[in-house]
Amino acid sequence: MMKGSVWIAGGGVISGIGRNLDECMASFEAMRPGMAYMQHLHSAHAGTFPVVEVKAPNEELAALAGMPAHWSRTALLSRIAAQEAWNRSGLGNIADYRAGFVSANTVGGMDKTEEFMEAFLADPSKGKLRQVVHHECGAVTDLVADAMGIRHHVSTISTACSSGANALMYGARMIRAGMLDVVIAGGTDALTRFTLNGFNTLMILDQQNCRPFDDTRTGLNLGEGAGYVVLVSDAVAEKIRPWCRLAGFANANDAYHQTASSPDGTGNFLAMKGALEMCGLQPEDVGYINLHGTGTQNNDSSEGLAITRLFEKGVPPASSTKSFTGHTLGASGGIEAVFSAWALREGIIYPNANFSVQMKELAFSPVTAFSRGNDLRNVMSNSFGFGGNCSSLVFSKD
């Protein structure tokens, strides 16, 4: 093992294509994206925009999470994925370690706040305070940390769509600094009317299934879910068979616009370049890229141009798993980190659903078929958020 490293000991995920990692893999292999009209979120746009909901009501999620059903869906999703990640790590009792929980989200308990406001506006005597006490993003993290028995360090990251990736970076730094032995890091977000209406106002929601990196793309599909990895130090990694290393990471910001990426993808380029420089790799060492790939005109173009610039000797196989899960916002970096680390361990390359027309400004196109047995040594995962907050992760074999 390479000393002074941060290792991935396990991962867990729940999304609109599966309640755990195995179910998600089955959906990828069967080419089964999760888009459908909303069933659990109540919205005036119910029959207009396809979304990728987790296929379960709160009562069912609460039973899986071992938490009260009246708590935020964001917290329920978080606990399910975080517990799977810990179980897959094989590390035993979490109380035996200096453990941290670094969790990202963007909506907090807003789903419950929306329920409160609907009842309160109709009749101020009907609003229930318990529906808003977990409104803040940090409250969701605290609920799950308490349920997991994590006491040494608890933090919340909220940097738009790069939140989950930045949670991994923060957790890795704490391990490298010798402050913690293990960190459960990733992100969670539930669908809310606030986010649906907000993205609709930006006019970047597709009324059909999204088509990342397709020339006919017209927007994204919102999704929900949670994804976490268990980051561990060298000393802890020696006790188990870790999946891989979190070898490199970087965050960059081109400060171009509040919601749009710079047309030439400057922030995207700098994040990817910085992540490779941290781990001493060249672009040609990357065997697969899990693209940010939202399906919007601006995002896919800027990311694609940045990739073309960095990988000038040839772009490796690349695809957007958001074509299956939808854009899960603060959860996306965590979910895609799990998918990327598992891809490296199992030699998997994921398909890009719904692709048919090559983008005119790019010389490469995404992979459209699921495959196993690929000889992957390094995998990159991109997460590029509003405000130019661009993050890239590189996972490597030992």
PyMOL commands that set and color helices and strands:
alter all, ss='L'
color gray80, all
select helices_A, chain A and resi 21-29+58-65+73-89+94-96+110-122+129-131+137-148+160-176+193-201+234-237+266-278+283-285+297-310+322-325+329-346+386-388
alter helices_A, ss='H'
color red, helices_A
select strands_A, chain A and resi 7-15+36-37+50-51+99-104+153-157+182-189+225-232+244-253+288-290+318-319+378-384+389-396
alter strands_A, ss='S'
color yellow, strands_A
deselect
rebuild
show_as cartoon
